[in-house]
C-alpha cells in the first residue's frame, strides 16, 4: 500500500490538476481576446498531454530515464493499440479527411526520426530545441490550414481539441469569460501546482514499485505510467467513438502521438538531457514505428478500422504488455 498510494494519488492529482490548468488557461486566453481557433489548437488541443509532459520531465530530472522515455513511447503505443482499439470496438472508425491522412504521415515520420536519433546519440538540448521548434512549426501550419479548411477536412490538432471539448463541455470556448482574469489565473496556477505535485508522487511511486518488485523502471514507464497518463486520451476517444465521430477519435490519437514525441520528448531533452534506455531503443521504438505504420495504412487506404480490427489492436496491446512484463 505504501508503494501504490503515491502512484495512484499522483495519477489522480495529474488528471485533476491538468483539468484545472486547461480550464483556467482557456478562460484567461478568452478574457484576453485570443482567437478561439488559437485557443483550441494550443491550450485545449494539447491539454490532455500535460500529465505526460510533467511526468517525463520530472522522471528525467530524478535520473529515471526509463520512466521518462518509457512514458513517451509507451503512451504512443497505448494510444494506437489500446485507445484506437477501444474506439473502433465502440464504433468503426472511418477516416475521410485528407488532412488527417497528412497528419498520419507526420506521426510516422516523427516516430522514425525519434527512433533514429535515439540509436545514434543521447537526446541533448540541441535535439530538444529542434523537436520543440518542429512542434511550433507544426501547430503554425495547422492554424493556417484550419483557417481555410472545409467543414469536413480538419486535421489532427483540431480534432484533438474537439474531442476534449466533447468529453468535457466545460472546456468549450465561451463567447465571454465566465470568471475574472484573476480567478481564472488562480485556477490555472492551482492546476499547475497539482500537476507538478502529482507528477512527483507518480514518479516516486513508480520508482518504488520498480525497486520493490524487482521490475525495471523502463517496464514500469512503458506500462503503468504510460497507461495512467494516457487516461485523458482514452476518455476523449471513447466519447468520440460513442458519438460515432470516427475522424475526431482518430485525430485525437494522432495529435497526441505527435505532441508526445515533439513536445514531451523535446522538453524532456531540453530540461534533462540524457540517453534513451537501450531496451527501448532496441525493441519498443520499433513497436511504436510498426503500430504507427499500421494505423497510417488504415487511414491512407480509406478503409475503416472495423470492430474486428479494433479487437486485433487490443489483442496486440495485451500481447505487447505480456512480452515486456518480466
C-alpha positions in Angstrom: 0.0 0.0 0.0 2.9 2.4 0.8 4.0 1.9 -2.8 0.6 2.0 -4.6 -0.7 5.0 -2.6 1.7 7.7 -4.1 1.3 6.1 -7.5 -2.5 6.2 -7.6 -2.6 9.5 -5.8 -0.1 11.0 -8.2 -2.3 9.9 -11.2 -5.4 11.5 -9.6 -3.6 14.8 -9.0 -2.2 14.8 -12.5 -5.6 14.3 -14.1 -7.5 16.7 -11.9 -4.7 19.3 -12.0 -4.5 19.0 -15.8 -8.2 19.7 -16.0 -8.0 22.8 -13.8 -4.9 24.0 -15.7 -6.6 23.8 -19.1 -9.9 25.3 -17.8 -8.1 28.3 -16.2 -5.8 28.9 -19.2 -8.7 28.8 -21.6 -10.6 31.3 -19.6 -7.6 33.6 -19.3 -7.0 33.4 -23.1 -10.7 34.1 -23.8 -10.7 37.1 -21.5 -7.6 38.4 -23.3 -9.3 38.1 -26.6 -7.2 35.4 -28.1 -8.7 33.8 -31.2 -10.9 30.7 -30.4 -9.0 28.7 -33.1 -5.6 29.5 -31.5 -7.0 28.5 -28.1 -8.4 25.3 -29.5 -5.2 24.3 -31.3 -3.0 25.0 -28.3 -4.4 25.2 -24.8 -7.4 22.9 -25.4 -5.9 20.7 -28.1 -2.9 19.6 -26.1 -4.4 19.9 -22.6 -4.7 16.1 -22.2 -1.0 15.8 -22.7 0.0 17.8 -19.6 0.3 14.7 -17.4 2.8 13.0 -19.8 4.8 16.2 -20.0 5.2 16.8 -16.3 5.8 13.1 -15.5 8.5 12.6 -18.2 10.3 15.8 -17.2 10.3 15.0 -13.5 11.4 11.4 -14.2 14.3 12.7 -16.2 15.3 15.1 -13.5 15.1 12.3 -11.0 17.5 10.3 -13.1 14.9 7.8 -14.1 15.2 7.9 -17.9 13.4 4.5 -18.2 10.2 6.1 -16.8 10.7 9.4 -18.7 11.1 7.9 -22.2 9.1 4.8 -21.4 6.2 7.1 -20.6 6.5 8.8 -24.1 6.9 5.6 -26.2 4.5 3.6 -24.1 1.8 6.3 -24.3 2.2 6.3 -28.1 1.9 2.5 -28.3 -1.1 2.5 -25.9 -2.8 5.3 -27.9 -2.8 3.2 -31.1 -3.3 -0.3 -29.8 -5.4 0.3 -26.7 -7.2 3.5 -27.3 -7.8 3.2 -31.1 -8.8 -0.4 -30.4 -11.4 0.6 -27.8 -12.8 3.4 -30.0 -13.1 1.1 -33.0 -14.9 -1.5 -30.9 -17.5 1.1 -29.9 -17.9 2.4 -33.4 -15.9 1.6 -36.6 -13.5 4.5 -37.4 -13.8 5.9 -40.9 -11.1 8.4 -41.8 -12.3 10.7 -44.6 -10.2 13.8 -44.1 -7.2 14.3 -46.3 -5.7 16.5 -43.6 -5.8 13.6 -41.1 -4.0 11.3 -43.6 -1.3 14.0 -43.9 -1.0 14.2 -40.1 -0.8 10.4 -40.0 2.3 10.6 -42.2 3.7 13.2 -39.8 3.1 10.9 -36.9 5.0 8.1 -38.6 7.8 10.4 -39.6 8.4 11.8 -36.1 8.4 8.3 -34.6 11.1 7.2 -37.1 13.2 10.4 -36.5 13.0 9.9 -32.7 14.0 6.3 -33.0 16.9 7.0 -35.3 18.3 9.8 -33.1 17.9 7.6 -30.0 20.1 5.0 -31.7 22.7 7.5 -32.8 23.1 9.7 -29.7 21.7 10.8 -26.4 18.9 13.3 -26.6 20.6 16.6 -25.8 19.4 20.2 -25.7 20.1 20.7 -29.4 17.7 17.8 -30.2 15.2 19.3 -27.6 15.3 22.7 -29.3 14.8 21.1 -32.8 11.8 19.0 -31.6 10.1 21.9 -29.8 10.7 24.1 -32.9 9.2 21.4 -35.1 6.1 21.3 -32.9 5.7 25.0 -33.0 6.0 24.9 -36.8 3.5 22.0 -37.0 1.0 24.0 -34.9 1.5 27.1 -37.0 0.9 25.1 -40.2 -2.2 23.5 -38.6 -3.5 27.0 -37.8 -3.0 28.2 -41.4 -4.7 25.0 -42.7 -7.6 25.2 -40.3 -8.2 28.9 -41.1 -9.1 27.9 -44.7 -10.3 24.3 -44.1 -13.6 23.0 -45.4 -16.1 21.8 -42.7 -15.1 18.2 -43.3 -11.4 18.5 -43.8 -9.9 19.2 -40.3 -6.5 18.0 -39.1 -5.4 16.1 -36.1 -4.7 19.1 -33.9 -8.2 20.5 -34.4 -9.8 17.1 -33.9 -7.9 16.6 -30.6 -9.3 19.9 -29.4 -12.9 18.9 -30.5 -12.5 15.5 -28.7 -11.5 17.1 -25.5 -14.4 19.7 -25.6 -16.9 17.0 -26.4 -15.7 14.9 -23.5 -15.8 17.9 -21.1 -18.3 20.6 -22.1 -16.8 22.9 -19.5 -13.8 23.3 -21.9 -16.0 24.5 -24.8 -14.9 28.0 -25.6 -17.4 30.6 -24.2 -18.2 33.8 -26.0 -17.3 35.7 -22.8 -15.0 34.6 -20.0 -17.1 33.0 -17.2 -14.8 34.3 -14.4 -12.5 37.3 -13.9 -8.9 37.1 -15.2 -7.6 36.9 -11.6 -9.9 33.9 -10.7 -9.1 32.2 -14.0 -5.4 32.7 -13.5 -5.5 31.3 -9.9 -7.4 28.2 -11.2 -4.7 27.7 -13.9 -1.9 28.2 -11.3 -3.6 25.8 -8.8 -3.9 23.3 -11.6 -0.3 23.6 -12.5 0.7 23.1 -8.8 -1.4 19.9 -8.6 0.1 18.6 -11.9 3.6 19.2 -10.6 2.8 17.6 -7.2 1.0 14.7 -8.9 4.0 14.1 -11.3 6.4 13.9 -8.3 4.2 11.4 -6.5 3.8 9.3 -9.6 7.5 9.2 -10.4 8.4 8.4 -6.7 5.7 5.7 -6.6 6.8 4.2 -9.9 10.5 4.1 -8.8 9.5 2.5 -5.5 7.3 -0.1 -7.3 10.1 -1.0 -9.7 12.6 -1.4 -6.8 10.2 -3.2 -4.5 9.2 -5.8 -7.1 12.5 -6.1 -8.9 11.0 -4.8 -12.2 12.9 -2.4 -14.4 11.9 1.3 -14.3 11.6 1.1 -18.1 8.9 -1.5 -17.9 7.0 0.5 -15.3 7.3 3.6 -17.5 6.1 1.7 -20.6 3.1 0.2 -18.9 1.7 1.6 -15.6 3.0 5.2 -16.0 2.2 5.4 -19.7 -1.3 3.9 -19.3 -2.1 6.2 -16.3 -1.0 9.4 -18.1 -2.9 8.3 -21.2 -6.3 8.1 -19.3 -7.5 11.6 -20.6 -6.9 10.4 -24.3 -8.7 7.2 -23.5 -11.8 9.0 -22.2 -11.9 11.6 -25.0 -11.5 9.0 -27.8 -14.2 6.7 -26.2 -16.6 9.6 -26.1 -15.9 10.4 -29.7 -16.4 6.7 -30.6 -19.7 6.6 -28.7 -20.8 9.7 -30.7 -19.7 8.0 -33.9 -17.1 10.7 -34.6 -14.5 8.5 -36.2 -12.4 11.3 -37.6 -12.3 13.0 -34.2 -11.2 9.9 -32.4 -8.5 9.2 -35.0 -7.3 12.8 -34.9 -7.1 12.8 -31.1 -4.8 9.8 -31.2 -2.6 11.1 -34.0 -2.4 14.6 -32.4 -1.4 13.1 -29.0 1.3 10.9 -30.6 2.9 13.8 -32.5 2.9 16.0 -29.3 4.3 13.2 -27.2 7.4 12.9 -29.3 8.0 16.5 -30.4 6.6 18.3 -27.3 7.2 16.0 -24.4 10.3 14.4 -25.9 11.6 17.8 -26.8 11.1 19.5 -23.4 12.4 16.4 -21.6 15.7 16.5 -23.7 15.8 20.3 -23.2 15.4 20.3 -19.4 17.1 17.0 -18.6 19.3 15.7 -21.5 20.1 12.0 -21.5 20.1 8.8 -23.4 17.0 6.8 -24.2 17.4 3.4 -22.4 18.8 0.6 -24.6 15.8 -1.7 -24.2 13.5 1.0 -25.5 15.8 1.7 -28.5 16.2 -2.0 -29.4 12.5 -3.0 -29.1 9.8 -0.6 -28.0 10.8 2.1 -30.5 10.4 -0.5 -33.3 7.0 -1.5 -32.0 6.0 2.2 -31.9 7.0 2.6 -35.6 5.3 -0.6 -36.6 1.9 0.2 -35.0 2.1 3.8 -36.3 2.6 2.4 -39.8 -0.3 0.1 -39.4 -2.6 2.9 -38.3 -1.4 5.2 -41.1 -2.1 2.4 -43.6 -5.7 2.1 -42.4 -6.2 5.9 -42.9 -4.4 6.2 -46.2 -6.3 3.4 -47.9 -9.6 5.0 -46.8 -10.6 1.7 -45.2 -12.4 2.0 -41.9 -11.0 0.5 -38.8 -13.7 -2.1 -38.2 -14.7 -3.6 -34.9 -12.7 -6.8 -35.6 -9.7 -4.7 -36.4 -10.2 -2.9 -33.1 -10.2 -6.2 -31.4 -6.9 -7.1 -33.2 -5.4 -3.8 -31.9 -6.5 -4.6 -28.4 -5.1 -8.1 -28.6 -1.9 -6.6 -29.8 -1.7 -4.4 -26.7 -2.2 -7.4 -24.4 0.5 -9.3 -26.3 2.9 -6.3 -26.1 2.5 -6.0 -22.3 2.9 -9.7 -22.0 6.2 -9.6 -23.9 7.8 -6.8 -21.9 6.5 -7.8 -18.5 9.0 -9.9 -16.5 
